């Protein structure tokens, strides 16, 4: 639960997750997981090459927020996936659906508080008022996370495995996770994400991962 051996099953290079997370560390995106490549042996039998990494979790040396006595929370944007033991919150204005990673078993009051703060963030964004926006989100983390996601062509951006957290009454973006289908590693045999969302700047959706903006065109 605290550590992960990432197989990168969709990524035959086994490199994309590590490249992306190392980039996050280099860009100063807070709480980005450290990684190591390892060869796994069990009872003398080689089981393969993996990336050993810290799971995204709450803790002094992980995402350092207070979900027990404070009003902090770790959220995961999750558009469609459903798990029985997970609490989900859907926002009123834009219909964004978040899984509550922490607190794992929230009280009714905690759920209400988190949804209310998400509504406040949505209202501030809709107002396009810079003072209101910068008072409820950490702008630097959003900028860094967006650039990282755009640069890596993260296909899960705004759909799944996309983390945010509340800390000291502000919403922060990140840390990053799950990049095995990033950096152009998508094709029709997996799904047609680039064809659907890629735009070369003049309205032509070519499906070429290197053209135009990626994250900005995910709807």
C-alpha positions in Angstrom: 0.0 0.0 0.0 2.9 2.4 0.7 5.2 1.3 -2.2 4.6 0.2 -5.8 6.4 -2.0 -8.3 5.4 -0.5 -11.6 5.5 -2.9 -14.5 4.8 -0.3 -17.2 3.0 -3.1 -19.2 1.9 -0.7 -22.0 5.4 0.8 -22.3 7.9 -1.6 -23.9 10.7 0.9 -23.2 9.9 0.8 -19.5 11.2 4.4 -19.4 8.2 6.8 -19.6 7.1 6.7 -16.0 10.6 7.3 -14.7 11.3 10.1 -17.3 8.1 11.9 -16.3 8.6 11.6 -12.6 12.2 12.6 -12.8 11.0 15.6 -14.8 8.5 16.5 -12.1 11.3 16.4 -9.5 13.5 18.6 -11.7 10.7 21.1 -12.2 10.1 21.3 -8.5 6.6 19.8 -8.5 6.0 19.2 -4.8 5.7 15.6 -3.5 6.7 14.0 -6.8 7.6 10.3 -6.1 11.2 9.2 -6.1 11.9 6.1 -8.3 14.5 3.4 -8.8 14.8 0.7 -11.5 14.9 -2.8 -9.9 15.1 -6.4 -11.1 12.8 -8.6 -9.1 13.6 -12.1 -8.0 11.3 -14.3 -5.9 12.7 -17.5 -4.5 15.5 -17.5 -7.0 13.2 -17.0 -10.0 13.5 -13.8 -12.0 10.1 -12.0 -12.3 11.1 -9.1 -14.5 12.3 -5.5 -14.4 10.2 -2.9 -12.6 10.2 0.6 -11.4 10.1 0.8 -7.6 8.4 4.0 -6.4 6.6 5.7 -3.6 2.9 5.5 -3.9 1.1 8.9 -3.7 0.0 8.9 -0.1 -0.4 11.3 2.8 2.5 11.5 5.3 5.4 13.7 6.5 7.6 12.4 3.7 4.9 12.0 1.1 2.1 14.6 0.5 2.5 16.5 3.7 -1.1 17.5 4.6 -3.3 17.1 7.7 -6.4 15.1 6.9 -7.1 14.1 10.5 -7.4 17.2 12.5 -7.3 19.7 9.6 -9.4 20.4 6.5 -6.8 19.1 4.1 -7.6 16.4 1.5 -5.9 14.4 -1.3 -8.1 14.1 -4.4 -7.9 12.1 -7.6 -9.8 13.2 -10.7 -11.6 10.1 -11.9 -14.1 10.5 -14.7 -15.5 7.0 -15.0 -13.8 4.4 -12.9 -15.8 3.2 -9.9 -14.5 1.2 -6.8 -16.8 0.1 -4.0 -14.6 1.2 -1.2 -13.9 4.7 -2.5 -15.8 7.9 -1.8 -16.5 10.2 -4.9 -17.5 13.8 -5.0 -18.9 15.4 -8.2 -18.8 19.2 -8.5 -21.9 21.2 -9.3 -20.7 23.7 -11.9 -18.5 21.6 -14.2 -19.4 18.1 -13.1 -15.8 17.1 -12.3 -15.7 13.8 -10.4 -13.0 13.3 -7.7 -12.1 10.2 -5.7 -11.1 10.9 -2.1 -7.7 9.3 -1.6 -7.4 10.9 1.8 -9.3 11.0 4.2 -10.0 7.4 3.0 -13.2 7.1 5.1 -14.4 10.7 5.3 -17.2 11.9 7.6 -20.3 13.6 6.2 -18.9 16.9 7.4 -15.6 16.3 5.7 -17.3 15.4 2.4 -19.5 18.5 2.6 -16.5 20.7 3.4 -14.4 19.4 0.5 -17.3 19.8 -2.0 -18.0 23.3 -0.7 -14.3 24.2 -1.3 -14.3 22.7 -4.7 -17.4 24.8 -5.5 -15.5 27.9 -4.3 -12.6 27.1 -6.7 -15.0 26.5 -9.6 -16.7 29.8 -8.9 -13.4 31.6 -8.8 -12.3 30.1 -12.1 -15.6 31.0 -13.7 -15.3 34.6 -12.6 -11.9 35.0 -14.4 -11.0 37.3 -11.6 -7.3 36.9 -10.9 -7.5 38.0 -7.3 -10.2 35.4 -6.5 -8.5 32.7 -8.5 -5.1 33.2 -6.8 -6.7 33.2 -3.4 -8.1 29.7 -3.7 -5.5 27.8 -5.8 -1.7 27.6 -5.7 -1.0 29.1 -9.1 2.7 28.0 -9.3 1.8 24.3 -8.8 -1.0 24.5 -11.4 1.4 26.1 -13.9 4.1 23.6 -13.3 1.7 20.6 -13.4 0.1 21.8 -16.6 3.5 22.3 -18.4 4.7 18.9 -17.2 1.4 17.3 -18.5 1.5 19.1 -21.8 5.2 18.4 -22.4 4.7 14.6 -21.8 1.4 14.5 -23.7 -0.2 12.8 -20.7 -3.3 11.1 -22.1 -4.9 10.7 -18.6 -4.8 14.4 -17.9 -8.3 15.7 -16.9 -9.6 12.1 -17.1 -7.9 9.7 -14.6 -4.9 9.4 -12.2 -4.8 13.2 -12.0 -4.1 14.3 -8.4 -4.9 17.5 -6.5 -4.7 18.3 -2.8 -6.1 20.9 -0.4 -3.5 22.4 1.9 -4.0 25.4 4.1 -7.3 26.2 2.3 -5.8 26.3 -1.1 -6.0 23.7 -3.9 -2.7 22.5 -5.3 -2.1 20.6 -8.5 -0.1 17.3 -8.6 1.8 15.3 -7.9 2.0 13.4 -11.2 1.3 9.7 -11.7 0.8 7.0 -14.4 2.8 8.0 -17.5 3.1 4.6 -19.3 0.7 5.9 -22.1 2.3 9.3 -22.3 4.9 10.7 -24.8 3.2 9.4 -27.9 2.7 5.8 -26.7 -0.9 5.6 -27.9 -2.3 4.1 -31.0 -5.6 2.6 -32.4 -4.8 -0.7 -30.8 -5.0 0.9 -27.4 -7.5 3.7 -28.0 -7.8 6.7 -30.4 -6.9 9.4 -27.8 -4.6 11.4 -30.1 -7.1 11.3 -33.0 -9.9 12.5 -30.7 -8.0 15.3 -28.8 -4.9 16.3 -30.7 -5.1 19.5 -32.6 -2.4 20.9 -34.9 -3.5 24.5 -34.3 -5.7 25.0 -37.4 -8.4 22.5 -36.5 -6.9 19.4 -38.1 -6.9 16.4 -35.8 -4.2 14.3 -37.3 -3.5 12.0 -34.4 0.2 12.9 -34.5 1.4 13.2 -30.8 4.0 15.9 -31.5 1.6 18.4 -33.1 -0.2 21.2 -31.4 -1.4 21.3 -27.8 -2.6 18.2 -26.1 -3.9 18.9 -22.5 -5.6 22.2 -23.6 -7.8 20.2 -26.1 -9.0 17.5 -23.7 -12.7 18.0 -23.0 
